[in-house]
Amino acid sequence: MIYFQIYLCAINIIAIIVCTADKIKAQLNKWRISEKTLLAISVIGGALGMYITMLIIRHKTKHKTFMIGLPFLILVHVVAILLYLQRNA
């Protein structure tokens, strides 16, 4: 279980860094990180970090894919974790 907790922390830190980097690149009119990459990081566990960061730095907040999709992914992740914990309690 400790490895899973470390993984979740790491993937959310990566999500925060990648989201922030994309915001900076957008402001500088530089090459951007693709939405597929941002969503992939979210799917594999970084949805919470990505969503909170997006709200704080106001990045991608007009994109329904992110504003609806990320809370849905967070819900899916929470349910999956609770089911796992229930089965292994």
Secondary structure, 3 states (H helix, E strand, C coil): CHHHHHHHHHHHHHHHHHHHHHHHHHHCCCCCCCHHHHHHHHHHHHHHHHHHHHHHHCCCCCCHHHHHHHHHHHHHHHHHHHHHHHHCC
